[in-house]
Amino acid sequence: MAVQKKVGEGVQEKSDGYVDHAPLFKDDDKYKFPLNVIVNGVKYSVPRGIPLHIPKIVAEVIDQSLMQDSYAHELDAKMQKTPQVTEF
């Protein structure tokens, strides 16, 4: 029997090297296709909209990508508020 421990938001780690991961966002437009993740030359096609049981490294790549997207969005919003001055 695999031992479970809580890792992060929406992630349950098991001792078999796999984690239960929260479903990825899905709509009928831009985010309707599976997310392709390549780790060490191995391609994983991760379906959207359903709870997942995926390798831990794939979950880490997905989580880091989501964090980077969030950071980029926050930085873009910050840059939109800051006046840009250009001197010639």
ABEGO torsion letter per residue (X at the ends): XBBBBBABBGBBBBAAGBBBBBBBBBBABAAABBBBBBBGGBBBBBBBGBBBBBBAAAAAAAAAAAAAAAAAAAAAAAAAABBBBBBX
